[in-house]
């Protein structure tokens, strides 16, 4: 099974939020159906407090997973609230959403992930929808020497609270104790990855450290050994094999569709009633 290690790089987005960008534009041929993975984490409010003010999305799903701290959100389809530690915001932009995500000052670490999942061409312009999942709604599977939190998909016949997705995605949050061994099955026609948040581990003979990701694009078994207490996510999704036209927060299939989206933003017709 072919594997590739990606190293996150420091950047900023939104109104100056400092973050680690693990993959984005340069990797779309390898990460299909996933477009972007950002990891944000800081105990300095100046690194994140200006947040992500009102901005549009079309053609994608954004998945925000808070690991620490809180974010206040709102959108053009009437949703608003607070995302706290362990909570998930799974937003399907579809034909168009304008939203904001504004971190709140915290005495501890503001910490989380945002993943973008591409939508198939036939669902690019679907009606937008929002799902807010509380930490208490995420089932936990206990392991000898660890645990798995099932956000989407299935693990050991335990189903995550996020379902009825347009792309078949499994999203797991895994913690292992030092010396524990574990494995994940990677399916044919799916892209799978593990992103290491904390600790050190051996992933199919390759050592991973925090802010590194191992990417698998073929079927096989991904074996893991924790060199120390370790925390990572495992995500897998069915490949789309469709053309990508990407313009900032909009991801469509053709340049004409992109032009239409930005024309509608300028003219105030982007949000579909």
ZABA-428551 format. One record per residue: x, y, z of N, C-alpha, C, CB in turn. Coordinates in pm, whole numbers, padded with zeros to 5 digits, always signed. Glycine has a CB too. Layout:
N
XYZXYZXYZXYZ ...
This chain:
273
+00085-00119+00000+00000+00000+00000+00089+00124+00000-00096+00000+00123 +00074+00211-00098+00153+00332-00108+00109+00433-00002+00142+00393-00249 +00209+00496+00061+00181+00594+00166+00271+00715+00147+00200+00532+00307 +00222+00828+00192+00295+00952+00181+00280+01028+00311+00245+01037+00061 +00390+01085+00361+00384+01168+00481+00382+01314+00440+00503+01139+00575 +00285+01389+00494+00274+01532+00470+00307+01606+00600+00131+01570+00419 +00380+01715+00586+00418+01796+00702+00338+01926+00699+00571+01826+00702 +00264+01955+00806+00190+02080+00812+00283+02200+00812+00102+02082+00935 +00234+02311+00758+00314+02434+00754+00237+02548+00820+00352+02471+00609 +00310+02638+00883+00248+02751+00952+00199+02854+00852+00347+02814+01050 +00079+02905+00876+00022+03011+00792-00082+03085+00874-00040+02952+00659 -00157+03174+00810-00269+03240+00877-00384+03251+00779-00229+03380+00930 -00506+03260+00832-00625+03269+00748-00729+03350+00823-00680+03127+00710 -00843+03369+00758-00946+03451+00820-00893+03592+00843-00994+03389+00952 -00917+03645+00963-00869+03778+00999-00739+03769+01077-00976+03854+01081 -00650+03680+01032-00518+03668+01093-00503+03556+01193-00485+03793+01159 -00588+03453+01184-00575+03339+01274-00452+03257+01235-00703+03250+01271 -00363+03235+01332-00244+03154+01306-00281+03006+01316-00130+03189+01407 -00236+02929+01217-00273+02788+01213-00168+02708+01136-00411+02769+01150 -00184+02576+01143-00102+02485+01064-00188+02430+00951-00045+02369+01152 -00145+02454+00828-00217+02401+00710-00150+02269+00670-00216+02505+00589 -00225+02161+00684-00169+02028+00662-00174+01992+00515-00244+01924+00745 -00286+02019+00449-00293+02004+00303-00398+02099+00248-00326+01857+00261 -00383+02131+00119-00477+02223+00053-00462+02206-00098-00452+02372+00096 -00458+02317-00172-00461+02318-00319-00361+02222-00383-00435+02456-00368 -00239+02220-00332-00132+02143-00398-00151+01992-00389+00001+02180-00338 -00245+01947-00306-00255+01804-00280-00387+01742-00327-00238+01778-00134 -00471+01818-00399-00606+01769-00428-00608+01638-00506-00683+01874-00505 -00508+01615-00589-00505+01489-00666-00480+01369-00574-00397+01495-00775 -00418+01395-00459-00385+01288-00365-00489+01272-00255-00251+01314-00302 -00558+01380-00219-00645+01378-00101-00793+01365-00133-00623+01502-00022 -00832+01357-00260-00971+01341-00303-01043+01236-00215-00978+01298-00452 -01157+01271-00150-01245+01387-00169-01218+01502-00073-01387+01344-00153 -01106+01497-00001-01075+01601+00097-00996+01712+00030-00997+01542+00217 -01029+01835+00066-00968+01951+00001-00866+02021+00090-01076+02049-00040 -00896+02030+00218-00814+02112+00307-00824+02057+00449-00859+02262+00302 -00712+02061+00520-00710+02031+00662-00626+02137+00732-00653+01888+00690 -00690+02210+00825-00622+02310+00906-00626+02268+01052-00687+02450+00889 -00516+02293+01122-00504+02262+01265-00468+02392+01335-00397+02149+01292 -00556+02439+01422-00528+02562+01495-00511+02529+01643-00641+02667+01473 -00415+02593+01707-00390+02567+01848-00297+02670+01908-00333+02429+01867 -00346+02742+02008-00263+02844+02073-00324+02880+02208-00250+02971+01984 -00237+02916+02303-00286+02968+02431-00272+03120+02438-00211+02903+02547 -00241+03180+02322-00229+03326+02312-00347+03380+02231-00093+03367+02245 -00442+03451+02294-00559+03500+02222-00526+03585+02100-00644+03578+02314 -00411+03650+02099-00376+03733+01983-00359+03649+01856-00247+03810+02012 -00335+03519+01874-00316+03431+01759-00448+03393+01692-00243+03306+01801 -00561+03413+01761-00686+03362+01706-00809+03452+01725-00715+03231+01767 -00799+03555+01808-00919+03625+01853-00996+03695+01741-00881+03726+01957 -00929+03734+01633-00999+03803+01523-01081+03706+01437-00900+03877+01435 -01054+03578+01451-01140+03474+01395-01160+03476+01245-01270+03483+01458 -01277+03426+01208-01315+03412+01067-01448+03486+01046-01327+03261+01024 -01442+03619+01022-01565+03696+01005-01645+03648+00884-01532+03846+00990 -01761+03706+00866-01856+03662+00764-01789+03638+00628-01968+03766+00748 -01809+03518+00574-01751+03481+00444-01839+03372+00380-01602+03431+00459 -01835+03362+00246-01922+03267+00176-01854+03131+00155-01965+03325+00041 -01937+03029+00133-01892+02898+00086-01994+02844-00013-01871+02799+00205 -01945+02769-00109-02032+02695-00202-01958+02571-00249-02075+02785-00325 -02032+02460-00264-01976+02340-00326-01900+02247-00236-01889+02380-00433 -01898+02274-00103-01818+02193-00011-01893+02171+00120-01681+02262+00016 -01834+02086+00205-01874+02075+00344-01754+02118+00430-01921+01930+00379 -01780+02195+00535-01675+02231+00630-01704+02160+00762-01666+02386+00650 -01601+02096+00816-01615+02019+00939-01520+02078+01044-01584+01867+00916 -01576+02144+01143-01498+02205+01250-01509+02119+01374-01544+02351+01278 -01396+02075+01427-01392+01989+01544-01313+02060+01652-01330+01849+01511 -01382+02102+01758-01315+02174+01866-01258+02075+01967-01412+02272+01935 -01131+02090+01998-01064+02007+02097-01040+02082+02227-00932+01955+02042 -01043+02215+02219-01027+02299+02337-01073+02440+02304-00881+02299+02386 -01125+02512+02403-01174+02646+02378-01314+02646+02319-01080+02721+02287 -01364+02765+02286-01498+02779+02231-01499+02875+02112-01596+02827+02339 -01591+02849+02020-01610+02933+01902-01758+02967+01890-01559+02861+01772 -01786+03094+01866-01924+03138+01840-01945+03140+01690-01952+03279+01904 -02055+03082+01645-02079+03077+01501-02219+03129+01468-02062+02933+01449 -02234+03169+01342-02364+03209+01289-02362+03194+01139-02399+03354+01330 -02480+03176+01079-02483+03161+00933-02610+03218+00874-02470+03015+00895 -02613+03221+00740-02722+03283+00666-02848+03198+00659-02677+03314+00528 -02842+03074+00711-02963+02992+00712-03023+02984+00853-02932+02851+00659 -02979+03076+00939-03045+03093+01068-02986+03020+01186-03181+03052+01055 -02871+02957+01169-02808+02885+01279-02711+02976+01353-02734+02760+01227 -02705+02958+01485-02608+03031+01565-02589+02955+01696-02654+03178+01590 -02477+02980+01760-02452+02912+01887-02304+02906+01918-02510+02773+01886 -02271+02825+02018-02135+02809+02066-02089+02666+02042-02125+02846+02216 -01969+02652+01985-01906+02521+01970-01801+02510+02080-01843+02501+01825 -01818+02412+02170-01726+02397+02282-01636+02276+02266-01804+02385+02410 -01553+02249+02365-01459+02137+02357-01529+02004+02328-01380+02126+02486 -01482+01935+02225-01539+01807+02186-01658+01817+02092-01579+01733+02306 -01706+01939+02066-01821+01958+01977-01777+01962+01831-01896+02088+02013 -01870+01930+01741-01843+01928+01597-01947+02012+01525-01842+01783+01543 -01902+02091+01430-01991+02164+01339-01970+02106+01200-01963+02319+01341 -02072+02038+01146-02062+01979+01012-02158+02058+00923-02097+01823+01012 -02104+02148+00844-02185+02238+00763-02173+02202+00615-02143+02384+00785 -02286+02178+00552-02291+02153+00408-02328+02284+00340-02394+02039+00373 -02232+02347+00273-02257+02476+00211-02351+02463+00092-02126+02540+00167 -02337+02352+00015-02424+02332-00101-02422+02453-00192-02566+02302-00056 -02542+02501-00229-02553+02613-00323-02510+02746-00268-02692+02624-00370 -02491+02757-00137-02440+02882-00084-02476+02910+00059-02487+02993-00168 -02374+02939+00140-02390+02980+00279-02293+03095+00304-02364+02861+00378 -02336+03191+00384-02244+03291+00438-02242+03269+00590-02288+03440+00400 -02123+03252+00646-02117+03225+00790-01994+03289+00852-02116+03075+00818 -01990+03286+00985-01873+03334+01057-01844+03239+01171-01894+03479+01109 -01714+03230+01208-01668+03150+01321-01572+03239+01400-01599+03015+01273 -01615+03276+01520-01539+03372+01599-01498+03310+01733-01621+03500+01622 -01369+03278+01749-01321+03223+01876-01342+03320+01991-01172+03187+01865 -01370+03263+02107-01386+03343+02229-01258+03333+02312-01511+03294+02311 -01224+03440+02384-01104+03435+02469-01112+03318+02566-01087+03568+02547 -00999+03252+02588-00997+03133+02672-00876+03138+02764-00994+03005+02586 -00893+03086+02886-00782+03081+02980-00687+02967+02946-00833+03067+03123 -00735+02871+02867-00651+02759+02826-00619+02768+02678-00720+02627+02857 -00600+02653+02617-00560+02649+02476-00682+02646+02384-00472+02527+02451 -00684+02733+02285-00781+02725+02177-00726+02623+02078-00806+02866+02109 -00801+02516+02053-00743+02403+01981-00851+02334+01900-00677+02305+02079 -00824+02311+01772-00922+02240+01690-00874+02215+01549-01050+02317+01686 -00963+02157+01472-00935+02118+01334-01048+02164+01244-00916+01965+01322 -01014+02201+01121-01117+02219+01020-01080+02141+00895-01137+02369+00986 -01174+02058+00851-01159+01975+00732-01261+02020+00629-01176+01824+00765 -01219+02031+00503-01312+02056+00394-01330+01928+00314-01262+02172+00303 -01456+01890+00295-01492+01774+00214-01557+01824+00086-01586+01676+00291 -01508+01780-00028-01566+01820-00156-01704+01758-00172-01474+01780-00273 -01794+01828-00239-01924+01772-00272-01924+01722-00416-02036+01877-00252 -01989+01608-00444-02000+01561-00582-02071+01665-00669-02076+01426-00587 -02041+01664-00797-02100+01761-00889-02251+01767-00877-02060+01727-01033 -02315+01652-00863-02462+01649-00860-02520+01709-00732-02511+01506-00874 -02433+01729-00630-02481+01786-00505-02421+01925-00475-02449+01692-00391 -02344+01979-00569-02279+02107-00545-02379+02217-00508-02200+02149-00669 -02496+02215-00570-02593+02322-00550-02712+02277-00465-02642+02373-00684 -02693+02174-00384-02800+02128-00296-02833+02235-00191-02760+01996-00226 -02947+02220-00128-02984+02314-00021-02885+02301+00093-03129+02288+00029 -02834+02413+00145-02737+02406+00254-02801+02351+00381-02678+02545+00282 -02718+02293+00467-02767+02240+00594-02655+02246+00697-02819+02095+00578 -02697+02243+00822-02602+02258+00933-02632+02152+01038-02609+02401+00994 -02527+02088+01087-02543+01994+01197-02442+02026+01306-02528+01849+01147 -02495+02056+01425-02411+02080+01540-02417+01958+01632-02455+02208+01614 -02303+01897+01657-02295+01776+01738-02224+01808+01869-02221+01662+01662 -02289+01780+01981-02227+01802+02111-02131+01687+02145-02335+01815+02220 -02031+01719+02225-01934+01616+02267-02004+01497+02330-01832+01676+02365 -02111+01524+02405-02184+01416+02475-02257+01322+02378-02284+01476+02572 -02274+01364+02253-02344+01282+02154-02249+01191+02076-02420+01372+02057 -02119+01207+02097-02020+01128+02023-01991+00999+02101-01888+01210+02001 -02024+00882+02044-01998+00757+02116-01850+00728+02129-02068+00642+02046 -01815+00662+02240-01676+00628+02269-01664+00477+02277-01627+00695+02400 -01571+00420+02200-01542+00276+02205-01412+00259+02283-01531+00213+02060 -01420+00189+02397-01301+00167+02479-01218+00052+02421-01340+00136+02625 -01087+00071+02422-00994-00029+02371-00900-00072+02483-00914+00025+02250 -00837-00188+02470-00724-00218+02560-00613-00117+02529-00674-00367+02541 -00594-00023+02618-00489+00075+02596-00529+00193+02510-00373+00010+02535 -00659+00228+02510-00698+00346+02433-00847+00361+02418-00636+00341+02299 -00887+00452+02329-01028+00475+02300-01044+00534+02161-01091+00568+02405 -01163+00513+02103-01199+00568+01973-01331+00643+01987-01209+00456+01864 -01331+00770+01950-01455+00848+01943-01503+00847+01798-01434+00996+01996 -01626+00803+01777-01679+00784+01643-01765+00905+01606-01761+00652+01633 -01713+00991+01519-01783+01113+01479-01872+01087+01359-01682+01224+01446 -01819+01022+01258-01896+00986+01138-01853+00847+01094-01877+01091+01023 -01943+00775+01028-01912+00640+00985-01932+00541+01099-01770+00632+00933 -01865+00427+01088-01882+00320+01185-01747+00267+01232-01964+00207+01125 -01745+00224+01358-01631+00150+01410-01684+00046+01507-01527+00246+01480 -01649-00082+01482-01693-00192+01567-01845-00188+01589-01620-00187+01702 -01918-00163+01479-02065-00160+01478-02123-00043+01559-02119-00290+01532 -02038+00051+01596-02084+00174+01661-02089+00284+01556-01991+00214+01781 -02205+00348+01543-02226+00448+01439-02213+00588+01495-02365+00430+01374 -02142+00673+01422-02126+00811+01464-02253+00891+01446-02014+00875+01387 -02265+01007+01513-02387+01088+01506-02404+01165+01376-02389+01183+01619 -02297+01179+01297-02309+01248+01167-02333+01143+01059-02180+01332+01135 -02447+01150+00994-02480+01050+00893-02555+01116+00778-02565+00935+00953 -02602+01036+00682-02669+01087+00561-02580+01187+00487-02804+01154+00597 -02452+01152+00474-02357+01240+00407-02361+01220+00256-02216+01215+00459 -02323+01323+00183-02320+01316+00037-02200+01238-00014-02319+01457-00022 -02096+01229+00068-01977+01148+00041-01960+01053+00159-01848+01238+00018 -01928+00927+00132-01910+00830+00239-01781+00862+00313-01909+00685+00183 -01793+00912+00436-01678+00953+00517-01686+00888+00654-01672+01108+00530 -01573+00839+00701-01557+00796+00840-01457+00888+00906-01512+00646+00848 -01490+00935+01027-01406+01029+01100-01396+00977+01244-01464+01177+01095 -01274+00940+01284-01250+00885+01417-01145+00968+01491-01205+00739+01407 -01165+00985+01620-01070+01052+01707-01013+00944+01800-01138+01170+01789 -00882+00920+01792-00821+00804+01858-00714+00849+01959-00759+00709+01754 -00720+00788+02077-00615+00805+02178-00560+00668+02213-00669+00879+02305 -00427+00657+02216-00361+00531+02252-00261+00555+02363-00293+00468+02129 -00250+00461+02453-00148+00467+02557-00015+00417+02501-00191+00383+02680 +00093+00453+02567+00226+00411+02524+00233+00258+02513+00333+00462+02623 +00286+00212+02399+00303+00069+02376+00183+00001+02312+00334+00003+02502 +00071+00073+02301-00048+00013+02240-00030-00003+02090-00173+00099+02270 -00094-00105+02037-00094-00129+01893-00237-00124+01841-00027-00266+01859 -00250-00074+01718-00383-00058+01661-00370-00065+01510-00450+00077+01707 -00481-00076+01440-00477-00074+01293-00608-00021+01238-00449-00214+01238 -00601+00033+01116-00718+00082+01044-00720+00017+00905-00716+00238+01032 -00838-00025+00863-00855-00079+00728-00878+00035+00630-00972-00181+00723 -00800+00036+00522-00815+00135+00415-00877+00065+00294-00677+00202+00377 -00990+00116+00246-01065+00051+00141-01019+00094+00001-01212+00080+00158 -01041+00008-00095-01018+00041-00236-01115+00152-00277-01036-00085-00328 -01063+00253-00350-01147+00363-00396-01169+00471-00292-01279+00310-00439 -01097+00461-00180-01107+00559-00072-00970+00620-00046-01164+00495+00057 -00970+00745+00000-00848+00808+00050-00857+00811+00202-00829+00953-00008 -00751+00764+00269-00749+00756+00414-00626+00827+00468-00751+00608+00461 -00640+00887+00586-00522+00948+00647-00533+00946+00798-00505+01092+00597 -00416+00947+00863-00403+00970+01006-00326+01100+01024-00331+00849+01078 -00377+01188+01107-00308+01312+01139-00277+01311+01289-00393+01439+01099 -00148+01326+01322-00104+01315+01460-00113+01451+01530+00038+01261+01467 -00190+01453+01638-00207+01575+01716-00104+01585+01829-00348+01580+01775 -00085+01475+01899+00009+01473+02012+00076+01337+02020-00064+01506+02145 +00199+01336+02073+00272+01213+02094+00357+01173+01975+00177+01103+02126 +00406+01051+01977+00485+00995+01868+00440+00852+01844+00637+01001+01900 +00444+00811+01716+00404+00675+01685+00468+00624+01558+00255+00667+01674 +00462+00494+01542+00509+00429+01420+00388+00387+01339+00601+00306+01452 +00377+00441+01219+00266+00415+01130+00320+00338+01010+00195+00549+01086 +00292+00208+01008+00345+00120+00903+00495+00140+00882+00271+00146+00772 +00568+00140+00992+00714+00147+00986+00770+00287+00975+00762+00068+00873 +00683+00388+00966+00730+00526+00954+00694+00604+01080+00668+00594+00829 +00791+00677+01132+00770+00753+01254+00699+00884+01224+00904+00780+01324 +00591+00910+01298+00518+01035+01286+00531+01115+01415+00370+01009+01254 +00543+01247+01398+00544+01340+01508+00429+01439+01490+00680+01414+01518 +00395+01517+01594+00283+01610+01582+00294+01701+01459+00273+01695+01706 +00178+01728+01400+00164+01809+01278+00208+01735+01153+00243+01937+01290 +00223+01602+01161+00249+01521+01043+00129+01430+01015+00378+01436+01062 +00112+01399+00888-00001+01320+00841+00050+01210+00751-00105+01408+00768 -00005+01088+00766+00026+00980+00674-00097+00956+00588+00068+00851+00749 -00076+00955+00457-00184+00949+00358-00178+00816+00284-00174+01067+00259 -00293+00750+00274-00303+00621+00207-00411+00630+00100-00335+00506+00309 -00377+00597-00024-00472+00606-00134-00513+00473-00191-00415+00690-00242 -00473+00364-00127-00504+00231-00178-00555+00143-00065-00380+00167-00244 -00606+00025-00102-00657-00068-00003-00542-00131+00075-00742-00176-00069 -00568-00161+00201-00468-00227+00284-00494-00199+00430-00329-00183+00246 -00403-00241+00513-00415-00224+00657-00306-00128+00704-00405-00360+00731 -00345-00026+00777-00251+00071+00832-00227+00035+00978-00305+00218+00816 -00107-00014+01008-00075-00058+01144-00005+00053+01221+00013-00185+01141 -00034+00062+01352+00012+00173+01435+00064+00120+01568-00102+00275+01457 +00175+00178+01612+00227+00150+01746+00258+00283+01814+00354+00060+01739 +00205+00301+01934+00227+00424+02009+00360+00419+02082+00112+00448+02109 +00453+00508+02047+00582+00515+02116+00568+00585+02250+00685+00589+02029 +00465+00668+02261+00428+00734+02386+00278+00760+02376+00511+00868+02410 +00219+00811+02482+00076+00842+02475+00049+00927+02350+00027+00916+02604 -00051+00889+02274-00067+00944+02140-00213+00979+02112-00014+00845+02034 -00234+01088+02038-00367+01136+02002-00366+01171+01853-00410+01260+02089 -00456+01110+01776-00461+01138+01632-00603+01121+01582-00365+01044+01555 -00628+01169+01461-00755+01142+01394-00728+01049+01276-00823+01276+01347 -00826+00963+01249-00826+00880+01129-00950+00918+01050-00825+00726+01164 -00928+00954+00923-01038+00995+00836-01025+00922+00703-01039+01150+00815 -01136+00873+00651-01135+00807+00521-01261+00848+00444-01126+00652+00536 -01247+00865+00312-01361+00908+00231-01353+00855+00089-01371+01059+00228 -01469+00831+00030-01476+00776-00105-01434+00880-00208-01618+00727-00136 -01344+00840-00295-01290+00931-00396-01398+00967-00499-01168+00868-00467 -01393+01092-00548-01492+01142-00644-01443+01136-00788-01529+01285-00610 -01314+01160-00810-01255+01161-00945-01329+01261-01035-01260+01019-01007 -01347+01382-00983-01414+01487-01059-01323+01609-01069-01549+01526-00994 -01339+01691-01174-01255+01810-01188-01282+01909-01075-01278+01878-01324 -01179+01986-01039-01190+02083-00931-01155+02221-00983-01096+02044-00813 -01245+02316-00957-01219+02457-00985-01233+02529-00851-01319+02517-01094 -01121+02580-00799-01115+02628-00661-01084+02776-00660-01010+02549-00578 -01171+02853-00598-01148+02996-00581-01176+03037-00439-01234+03076-00678 -01073+03044-00354-01092+03082-00215-01190+02990-00144-01141+03226-00206 -01302+03044-00093-01398+02962-00018-01499+02889-00105-01471+03049+00080 -01483+02898-00236-01576+02835-00331-01502+02725-00406-01635+02940-00432 -01561+02605-00412-01500+02495-00487-01607+02433-00576-01438+02389-00391 -01588+02449-00707-01683+02396-00804-01609+02302-00900-01752+02512-00882 -01673+02269-01012-01611+02178-01109-01555+02249-01231-01712+02075-01153 -01604+02370-01261-01558+02443-01379-01531+02589-01344-01662+02433-01492 -01449+02654-01426-01421+02796-01404-01546+02880-01426-01308+02843-01498 -01634+02834-01516-01759+02907-01540-01846+02908-01414-01836+02845-01658 -01849+02794-01344-01927+02787-01220-01868+02878-01113-01933+02642-01168 -01736+02887-01108-01671+02979-01015-01707+03124-01048-01518+02962-01020 -01699+03159-01176-01731+03295-01218-01874+03330-01181-01710+03312-01370 -01965+03237-01199-02106+03259-01162-02119+03286-01013-02192+03139-01202 -02049+03206-00932-02057+03223-00787-02009+03361-00744-01974+03116-00717 -01896+03406-00795-01843+03535-00753-01924+03651-00811-01697+03548-00796 -01983+03630-00927-02074+03732-00983-02196+03746-00893-02118+03694-01127 -02249+03633-00845-02365+03637-00756-02331+03702-00622-02420+03496-00733 -02209+03679-00573-02167+03745-00449-02167+03896-00468-02027+03696-00404 -02111+03942-00581-02105+04086-00609-02244+04146-00623-02024+04113-00736 -02335+04070-00681-02469+04123-00711-02569+04099-00599-02521+04060-00839 -02527+04028-00494-02617+04003-00383-02719+03893-00407-02687+04126-00349 -02690+03803-00503-02784+03694-00534-02726+03558-00500-02821+03697-00681 -02620+03555-00420-02549+03430-00390-02635+03335-00307-02419+03459-00317 -02705+03387-00208-02787+03302-00120-02918+03270-00190-02813+03372+00016 -02946+03141-00202-03067+03094-00270-03180+03073-00169-03038+02963-00348 -03292+03130-00197-03408+03118-00106-03488+02992-00140-03500+03244-00115 
